[in-house]
Amino acid sequence: MYFQIYRDTRDEWRWTLLAGNMRKIAESGEGYHNRADCLAVIELVKSTDRDTPVRG
């Protein structure tokens, strides 16, 4: 599993979380103006632990 970062058609940074079989698991809900902000959000996602509740 890994994060792929890229620039979209609006030249904003986005991320996609891919499984080992290349299937998309999750993606950024918005674009970021700079790469550092995109990477910071990836770190936030990575820091979510298994005790994070699921609602709904």
C-alpha positions in Angstrom: 0.0 0.0 0.0 1.3 3.4 -0.9 0.4 7.1 -1.5 0.8 8.4 -5.0 0.9 12.2 -5.3 0.3 14.1 -8.6 -0.8 17.4 -10.0 -4.3 17.6 -11.4 -5.6 19.5 -14.4 -5.9 22.7 -12.3 -2.1 22.3 -11.4 -3.0 21.5 -7.7 -1.4 18.7 -5.7 -3.5 15.6 -4.9 -2.9 12.2 -3.4 -4.3 8.7 -3.9 -3.8 5.8 -1.6 -3.3 2.6 -3.6 -3.3 -1.0 -2.5 -0.6 -3.4 -3.6 -2.7 -4.6 -6.5 -3.0 -0.9 -7.7 -6.7 -0.6 -6.6 -7.6 2.8 -5.2 -8.4 2.8 -1.5 -8.8 6.5 -0.9 -8.1 9.9 -2.5 -7.8 13.5 -1.5 -11.1 15.3 -1.4 -9.5 18.5 -2.6 -6.4 19.9 -4.4 -3.6 21.6 -2.6 -1.7 24.7 -3.9 1.7 23.3 -2.8 3.3 19.9 -2.4 4.1 20.5 1.3 0.4 20.9 2.2 -0.4 17.7 0.3 2.3 15.8 2.1 1.1 17.2 5.5 -2.4 15.8 4.9 -0.9 12.4 4.0 0.9 12.5 7.4 -2.4 13.3 9.0 -4.1 10.4 7.3 -1.2 8.1 8.3 -1.5 9.1 11.9 -5.1 8.0 12.2 -5.1 5.0 14.4 -7.3 1.9 14.5 -9.2 3.4 17.5 -10.7 6.2 15.3 -14.5 5.7 15.4 -16.6 4.9 12.4 -19.9 6.9 12.4 -23.1 6.4 10.4 
